[in-house]
């Protein structure tokens, strides 16, 4: 196990990268339409906005990792170049929207001190859970082993000695990045990060719908303590990532459904498609969830065009994994289809 203290600065650096990339994209795509009028009663609370920004940034990082691995650039130098360029482009976008920073939210929608302390406590606690030796079960027998294969071969190699070597592997790419940057402790923190973002989202969604983040904080505590989450918390599992992007897709759809983003209606549906595609690029179950959301879009829109747009974005984001499986095995969901 690598020294935990070497993983800590890399963890916060990755948090910063996700936030900058996500905030730049959110402001470029959504903010100019949705938040131009800072007095709008429909403006999303900052906690929910931070959730969307950071989850979007994490998703962008996963897509960049996929293309780096696909193009043979999954090396320290190649990844440093890719993420430096992405950070520079995001900084330019942030500079262009600098005039909007002071009018993002009305005072009633800003983060309170209590919310900040609660989030810091969640973050510190979750960081501590990752400071352990790997070895729960699937982490060492599958997830970290697949990540190590990507690192060794500097790309999307398939290790036939592993279970399901052709399954979608966005989260394993994230673990591979952590192994390159520091080691297994950082990989375990990468697996735990989605849990923190889910808690952030629960607090933000609660404040948006109920007027208070207290219920969301309580829901976040129950989520972290749930047996299915607590059993693998701190280990390099992919399920928390799947849950995060499913929730992000659902809540993007909720904003679209509510009409909060009337002037950016299709943008929220596109965001839902992006998050659903990322879920489908983590596990096959993500595809099932994405399909269910597609049915909900059809029921709401009562026409096919929004559904096709949502599905096209979802397919674009996750389709590469299933195309890879089909090319290598003749089965897009090998071995699920026999």
C-alpha positions in Angstrom: 0.0 0.0 0.0 1.3 3.4 -0.9 1.9 6.1 1.6 -1.5 7.8 2.4 0.0 11.2 2.6 1.2 11.1 -1.0 -2.3 10.4 -2.1 -3.9 13.3 -0.3 -2.5 16.2 -2.4 -3.4 14.3 -5.6 -6.9 13.8 -4.3 -7.5 17.5 -3.7 -5.8 18.3 -7.0 -8.3 16.0 -8.8 -11.2 17.6 -6.9 -10.0 21.0 -8.1 -9.7 19.8 -11.7 -13.2 18.3 -11.7 -14.7 21.5 -10.2 -12.9 23.8 -12.7 -13.8 21.6 -15.8 -17.4 21.1 -14.6 -18.0 24.8 -13.7 -16.6 26.0 -17.0 -18.9 23.7 -19.0 -21.9 24.3 -16.8 -21.6 28.1 -17.2 -20.9 27.8 -20.9 -23.8 25.5 -21.6 -26.4 26.3 -18.9 -25.6 29.4 -17.0 -26.0 32.0 -19.7 -29.6 30.9 -20.2 -30.7 29.7 -16.8 -29.0 32.2 -14.5 -28.8 35.4 -16.5 -31.5 36.9 -14.3 -30.1 36.6 -10.8 -33.4 37.5 -9.2 -35.2 34.5 -10.8 -37.1 32.5 -8.2 -36.2 29.4 -10.2 -32.5 29.7 -9.8 -31.0 26.4 -8.5 -29.5 26.5 -5.0 -25.7 26.6 -5.0 -25.4 23.1 -3.5 -27.3 21.5 -6.3 -25.4 23.6 -8.8 -22.1 22.5 -7.3 -23.3 18.9 -7.6 -24.0 19.3 -11.3 -20.8 21.1 -11.9 -18.6 18.6 -10.1 -20.3 15.6 -11.5 -20.1 17.0 -14.9 -16.4 17.6 -14.4 -15.9 14.1 -13.2 -17.7 12.8 -16.3 -15.5 14.9 -18.6 -12.4 13.4 -17.0 -13.8 9.9 -17.6 -14.4 10.6 -21.2 -10.9 12.2 -21.6 -9.4 9.1 -20.0 -11.3 6.9 -22.5 -9.9 8.7 -25.5 -6.4 8.8 -24.0 -6.5 5.0 -23.5 -8.0 4.5 -26.9 -5.2 6.6 -28.6 -2.3 5.2 -26.7 -1.8 8.3 -24.7 -2.4 6.7 -21.3 1.0 7.7 -20.0 2.0 10.3 -17.4 3.2 12.7 -20.1 0.2 12.1 -22.3 -2.4 12.5 -19.5 -0.6 15.5 -18.2 -0.8 17.1 -21.6 -4.5 16.3 -22.1 -5.6 17.5 -18.6 -3.4 20.6 -18.8 -5.0 21.6 -22.1 -8.5 20.9 -20.7 -7.7 23.0 -17.6 -6.4 25.8 -19.8 -9.5 25.8 -22.0 -11.7 25.8 -18.8 -9.8 28.7 -17.4 -10.5 30.7 -20.6 -14.2 29.9 -20.3 -14.2 31.0 -16.7 -12.5 34.2 -17.6 -15.1 34.9 -20.2 -17.9 34.5 -17.7 -16.1 36.5 -15.0 -18.8 39.2 -15.1 -21.4 36.6 -14.2 -19.7 35.5 -11.0 -21.3 38.2 -8.9 -24.8 37.5 -10.1 -24.9 33.7 -10.0 -27.4 33.4 -7.2 -29.7 35.4 -5.0 -28.5 35.6 -1.3 -31.2 33.1 -0.3 -29.6 30.4 -2.5 -26.0 30.7 -1.2 -24.3 28.1 0.9 -24.6 28.6 4.7 -21.9 28.0 7.2 -23.7 25.0 8.7 -23.9 23.4 5.2 -20.2 24.1 4.6 -19.3 22.5 7.9 -21.5 19.5 7.3 -19.9 18.9 3.8 -16.4 19.3 5.3 -17.3 16.6 7.9 -18.6 14.3 5.2 -15.5 14.8 3.1 -13.1 14.2 6.0 -14.9 11.1 7.1 -15.0 9.6 3.6 -11.3 10.4 3.0 -10.5 8.4 6.1 -12.4 5.4 4.9 -10.1 5.1 1.9 -6.9 5.0 4.0 -6.8 1.2 4.2 -5.2 -1.8 2.6 -7.1 -3.1 -0.5 -8.6 -6.5 -0.3 -12.4 -6.6 0.1 -13.0 -8.9 -2.8 -13.9 -7.5 -6.2 -11.4 -4.6 -5.8 -8.3 -6.8 -5.9 -9.7 -9.6 -8.0 -11.2 -7.5 -10.7 -11.3 -3.7 -10.5 -7.8 -2.8 -9.5 -6.4 -5.7 -11.6 -8.1 -4.3 -14.7 -6.8 -0.8 -13.8 -3.3 -2.2 -13.5 -3.7 -3.8 -17.0 -4.6 -0.4 -18.5 -1.5 1.1 -16.8 0.8 -1.7 -17.9 -0.3 -1.6 -21.5 -0.9 2.2 -21.6 -4.3 1.7 -23.2 -7.5 -0.4 -23.4 -5.9 -3.8 -23.2 -8.1 -6.8 -22.4 -6.8 -9.2 -19.7 -8.4 -12.6 -20.5 -7.5 -13.9 -17.0 -9.9 -11.5 -15.4 -13.7 -11.8 -15.1 -15.6 -9.8 -17.7 -12.5 -8.2 -19.3 -14.8 -6.6 -22.0 -17.3 -4.9 -19.7 -17.5 -1.1 -19.8 -14.8 0.3 -17.5 -15.0 4.1 -17.0 -14.4 3.7 -13.3 -11.5 1.3 -13.8 -9.9 4.0 -16.0 -10.2 6.4 -13.1 -8.5 3.8 -10.8 -5.8 3.4 -13.5 -5.2 7.2 -13.4 -4.9 7.0 -9.6 -2.4 4.1 -9.8 -0.3 6.3 -12.2 -0.5 9.3 -10.0 0.0 7.7 -6.6 -1.2 4.2 -5.9 -4.0 2.1 -4.4 -5.0 4.5 -1.7 -5.7 7.2 -4.2 -7.7 4.7 -6.3 -9.8 3.9 -3.3 -10.4 7.6 -2.8 -11.4 7.9 -6.4 -14.0 5.2 -5.7 -15.2 7.1 -2.6 -15.5 10.5 -4.3 -18.9 9.7 -5.9 -20.3 9.0 -2.4 -19.4 12.5 -1.3 -20.8 14.0 -4.5 -24.0 12.0 -3.9 -24.3 13.5 -0.4 -23.7 17.0 -1.9 -26.5 16.3 -4.4 -28.9 15.1 -1.7 -28.4 18.3 0.3 -28.8 20.5 -2.8 -31.9 18.6 -4.1 -33.5 18.9 -0.6 -32.9 22.6 -0.5 -34.3 23.0 -4.0 -37.5 21.0 -3.3 -38.0 21.4 0.4 -36.3 24.7 1.1 -33.8 23.2 3.5 -30.7 21.0 3.1 -31.2 19.4 6.6 -33.3 16.6 5.2 -30.7 16.0 2.5 -27.9 15.8 5.0 -30.0 13.2 6.9 -30.6 11.3 3.7 -26.9 11.5 3.0 -26.0 10.0 6.4 -28.5 7.2 5.8 -27.0 6.6 2.4 -23.5 6.3 3.7 -24.6 4.0 6.5 -26.7 1.8 4.2 -25.3 -1.8 4.4 -24.8 -2.0 0.6 -22.8 1.2 0.7 -21.0 0.8 4.0 -19.8 -2.7 3.2 -17.6 -1.5 0.3 -17.0 2.1 1.4 -13.3 3.0 1.0 -12.5 0.1 -1.4 -12.1 0.4 -5.1 -15.6 -0.6 -6.2 -17.5 1.0 -9.1 -21.0 0.9 -7.7 -20.9 4.3 -6.0 -19.9 5.8 -9.4 -22.8 4.1 -11.1 -25.2 5.4 -8.4 -23.8 8.9 -8.7 -24.4 9.2 -12.5 -27.8 7.6 -12.3 -28.8 10.1 -9.7 -27.3 13.0 -11.7 -29.2 11.9 -14.8 -32.5 11.6 -12.8 -32.1 15.0 -11.3 -31.1 16.6 -14.6 -34.3 15.1 -15.9 -36.2 16.5 -12.9 -35.0 20.1 -13.7 -36.0 19.6 -17.4 -39.4 18.1 -16.3 -40.1 20.9 -13.8 -39.6 23.6 -16.4 -37.0 25.4 -14.3 -34.9 25.7 -17.3 -37.5 26.8 -19.8 -35.0 28.8 -21.8 -32.5 26.0 -21.7 -35.0 23.1 -21.9 -33.1 20.9 -24.2 -29.8 21.5 -22.4 -31.0 19.8 -19.3 -32.2 16.8 -21.3 -28.8 16.7 -23.0 -27.2 16.7 -19.6 -29.4 13.8 -18.5 -28.3 11.9 -21.6 -24.7 12.6 -20.8 -25.0 11.3 -17.2 -27.0 8.3 -18.3 -24.4 7.5 -20.8 -21.7 7.6 -18.2 -23.7 5.3 -16.0 -24.0 2.9 -19.0 -20.2 3.2 -19.4 -19.7 1.9 -15.8 -22.0 -1.1 -15.7 -24.6 -2.8 -17.9 -27.2 -1.9 -15.3 -26.6 1.7 -16.2 -28.1 1.0 -19.6 -31.2 -0.3 -18.0 -31.6 2.9 -16.0 -30.9 5.0 -19.1 -33.7 3.1 -21.0 -36.1 3.7 -18.1 -35.3 7.5 -18.2 -35.9 7.4 -21.9 -39.4 6.1 -21.3 -40.0 8.9 -18.8 -38.8 11.4 -21.5 -41.3 10.0 -24.0 -44.2 10.2 -21.5 -43.4 13.8 -20.7 -42.6 15.0 -24.2 -45.3 13.0 -26.0 -43.1 13.0 -29.1 -40.0 11.2 -30.3 -37.6 14.0 -31.1 -36.5 14.6 -27.4 -36.2 10.9 -26.8 -34.0 10.5 -29.9 -31.8 13.4 -28.8 -31.5 12.0 -25.3 -30.7 8.6 -26.7 -28.1 9.8 -29.2 -26.1 11.6 -26.5 -26.3 8.6 -24.2 -25.1 6.3 -27.0 -22.3 8.6 -27.9 -21.0 8.6 -24.4 -21.2 4.9 -23.6 -21.3 3.3 -27.1 -17.5 3.1 -27.4 -17.4 0.4 -24.7 -20.0 -1.8 -26.3 -18.5 -1.3 -29.8 -15.1 -2.4 -28.4 -16.7 -5.5 -26.9 -18.4 -6.3 -30.2 -15.3 -5.8 -32.3 -13.2 -8.1 -30.0 -15.8 -10.7 -29.1 -18.7 -10.4 -31.5 -21.0 -9.6 -28.5 -21.6 -6.0 -27.4 -22.4 -7.1 -23.9 -20.0 -10.1 -23.6 -20.6 -12.5 -21.9 -24.1 -11.4 -20.9 -25.6 -12.3 -24.3 -24.0 -15.7 -24.3 
